[in-house]
Amino acid sequence: MFKIRSVDDRINLAHMEPRAQDVIDVVSILRAFKISDLDDVGIELIRNTIPYFPNAVNYLIENGMVRGTKLKKKETQGVKFEDTEYGKRVLDQIQDSNPARTS
């Protein structure tokens, strides 16, 4: 919960891209629980936490890090997306750090 909150807060409060390491940590935690689709989460604690962090959830979905249905969120005006390729680079880092990945 704290890791996904740090991603969400960075987007919602700081109006900036989330830190790459925070995103990598969130994805690593989800992978540890074998979660790749947020719509199919069976773990109650995670399922109940997801709606509180729509910015983070949508960021992960939009950048292809997990699957799922995007959540409705409050308008976050003025988010500084410093680099439109940032999310793709973070995804590449995640994929490069997973030697068991076959596809």
BAMAR-391112 format. One record per residue: residue in three letters; x, y, z of N, C-alpha, C in turn. Coordinates in pm, whole numbers, plus 50000, padded with zeros to 5 digits. Layout:
ALA X Y Z X Y Z X Y Z
...
//
This chain:
MET 50082 49881 50000 50000 50000 50000 50087 50125 50000
PHE 50197 50125 50075 50281 50244 50081 50351 50271 49948
LYS 50391 50167 49880 50459 50186 49752 50363 50242 49648
ILE 50242 50187 49638 50148 50238 49539 50105 50380 49576
ARG 50101 50408 49705 50068 50544 49748 50176 50643 49706
SER 50302 50602 49714 50410 50693 49674 50401 50725 49525
VAL 50361 50626 49444 50342 50650 49301 50225 50747 49281
ASP 50114 50721 49349 49995 50803 49335 50019 50946 49383
ASP 50085 50960 49499 50112 51093 49553 50201 51175 49461
ARG 50299 51111 49403 50390 51184 49313 50312 51241 49195
ILE 50217 51164 49142 50137 51212 49029 50036 51316 49076
ASN 49962 51283 49183 49851 51367 49227 49894 51491 49303
LEU 49993 51480 49390 50031 51593 49474 50149 51672 49419
ALA 50249 51602 49369 50367 51671 49317 50351 51706 49169
HIS 50248 51648 49104 50223 51673 48961 50345 51638 48876
MET 50405 51525 48909 50523 51478 48836 50509 51330 48807
GLU 50594 51282 48717 50601 51138 48691 50645 51068 48820
PRO 50598 50946 48844 50644 50874 48962 50790 50834 48948
ARG 50855 50813 49060 50995 50768 49058 51000 50628 48999
ALA 51097 50605 48914 51111 50475 48847 51121 50363 48949
GLN 51198 50382 49055 51215 50273 49153 51084 50240 49222
ASP 51001 50341 49252 50871 50314 49314 50783 50230 49222
VAL 50783 50264 49093 50704 50188 48996 50755 50045 48987
ILE 50887 50030 48978 50946 49896 48972 50909 49816 49097
ASP 50913 49880 49213 50877 49810 49338 50732 49765 49337
VAL 50641 49852 49293 50499 49815 49287 50478 49696 49196
VAL 50537 49701 49077 50521 49591 48982 50584 49463 49038
SER 50698 49475 49104 50763 49357 49163 50676 49294 49272
ILE 50613 49378 49353 50525 49328 49458 50404 49257 49395
LEU 50345 49319 49292 50231 49256 49225 50272 49123 49163
ARG 50390 49119 49102 50439 48994 49042 50462 48887 49148
ALA 50508 48927 49265 50530 48830 49373 50399 48761 49411
PHE 50288 48834 49397 50156 48778 49424 50090 48723 49297
LYS 50169 48717 49189 50123 48666 49059 50003 48745 49005
ILE 50009 48878 49024 49903 48966 48976 49952 49040 48852
SER 49886 49015 48740 49917 49088 48618 49794 49160 48566
ASP 49677 49128 48622 49551 49191 48581 49479 49237 48707
LEU 49467 49369 48724 49407 49423 48846 49258 49394 48856
ASP 49193 49360 48744 49051 49325 48749 49029 49187 48810
ASP 49133 49105 48813 49120 48968 48861 49190 48944 48995
VAL 49212 49049 49071 49283 49034 49200 49194 48957 49296
GLY 49247 48849 49351 49172 48769 49447 49205 48803 49591
ILE 49313 48874 49613 49356 48907 49750 49277 49029 49797
GLU 49197 49010 49900 49105 49114 49945 49174 49245 49980
LEU 49286 49239 50052 49355 49361 50093 49398 49443 49971
ILE 49454 49376 49871 49497 49447 49750 49376 49499 49673
ARG 49275 49415 49658 49154 49454 49584 49089 49577 49649
ASN 49088 49582 49781 49026 49694 49852 49113 49819 49853
THR 49243 49804 49830 49335 49918 49828 49334 49989 49694
ILE 49318 49916 49586 49328 49970 49450 49245 50096 49427
PRO 49117 50101 49469 49036 50221 49438 49087 50350 49501
TYR 49168 50340 49604 49218 50461 49671 49333 50528 49596
PHE 49387 50461 49496 49503 50513 49426 49484 50511 49275
PRO 49382 50584 49226 49349 50577 49083 49460 50628 48991
ASN 49534 50730 49035 49641 50783 48951 49749 50678 48928
ALA 49786 50608 49034 49889 50504 49022 49839 50387 48940
VAL 49716 50343 48966 49659 50230 48893 49650 50262 48745
ASN 49599 50379 48712 49586 50418 48571 49723 50432 48505
TYR 49820 50482 48578 49956 50495 48524 50011 50357 48488
LEU 49995 50261 48577 50044 50125 48551 49974 50063 48431
ILE 49842 50085 48419 49765 50030 48307 49804 50100 48177
GLU 49808 50232 48179 49838 50309 48058 49977 50278 48002
ASN 50070 50242 48088 50206 50213 48044 50232 50065 48024
GLY 50126 49984 48027 50138 49842 47995 50207 49758 48100
MET 50213 49805 48224 50280 49731 48330 50189 49627 48392
VAL 50059 49655 48392 49956 49560 48434 49836 49579 48344
ARG 49745 49482 48348 49619 49496 48276 49512 49535 48377
GLY 49400 49583 48326 49290 49618 48414 49207 49730 48355
THR 49100 49762 48423 49010 49869 48382 49054 49997 48451
LYS 49074 50102 48372 49115 50229 48431 49009 50280 48527
LEU 49053 50348 48630 48965 50399 48733 48934 50545 48708
LYS 48816 50586 48750 48781 50728 48742 48860 50799 48850
LYS 48917 50913 48814 49001 50985 48910 48967 51132 48909
LYS 49010 51201 49014 48998 51346 49018 49088 51405 48912
GLU 49048 51516 48858 49129 51583 48756 49259 51631 48819
THR 49370 51595 48757 49500 51639 48805 49560 51731 48699
GLN 49536 51856 48715 49584 51953 48617 49730 51985 48643
GLY 49803 52006 48536 49940 52052 48548 50041 51944 48579
VAL 50008 51818 48553 50108 51713 48576 50221 51733 48478
LYS 50342 51739 48529 50460 51762 48446 50513 51629 48396
PHE 50470 51588 48278 50525 51468 48219 50650 51511 48146
GLU 50762 51499 48217 50888 51553 48168 50936 51483 48043
ASP 50898 51358 48027 50946 51281 47914 50838 51181 47877
THR 50784 51191 47758 50675 51103 47719 50720 50958 47707
GLU 50848 50934 47702 50899 50798 47693 50933 50739 47830
TYR 50910 50815 47935 50949 50774 48070 50887 50640 48110
GLY 50755 50629 48094 50686 50506 48131 50740 50386 48054
LYS 50771 50406 47927 50825 50297 47846 50962 50255 47897
ARG 51043 50352 47937 51176 50319 47989 51167 50244 48121
VAL 51070 50285 48206 51051 50214 48333 51007 50071 48305
LEU 50915 50052 48209 50871 49918 48173 50988 49835 48121
ASP 51075 49895 48042 51194 49824 47993 51282 49781 48110
GLN 51298 49868 48211 51378 49833 48329 51316 49715 48403
ILE 51182 49718 48414 51113 49609 48482 51134 49478 48406
GLN 51119 49484 48275 51134 49364 48193 51277 49314 48195
ASP 51373 49406 48191 51514 49367 48195 51553 49304 48329
SER 51482 49341 48435 51516 49288 48567 51449 49154 48596
ASN 51374 49102 48499 51303 48975 48517 51360 48871 48422
PRO 51467 48799 48463 51532 48705 48373 51443 48587 48333
ALA 51336 48561 48408 51249 48449 48376 51147 48482 48269
ARG 51145 48606 48227 51047 48651 48126 51078 48582 47994
THR 50974 48522 47934 50995 48444 47812 50937 48512 47690
SER 50850 48610 47708 50790 48676 47590 50840 48817 47574
//
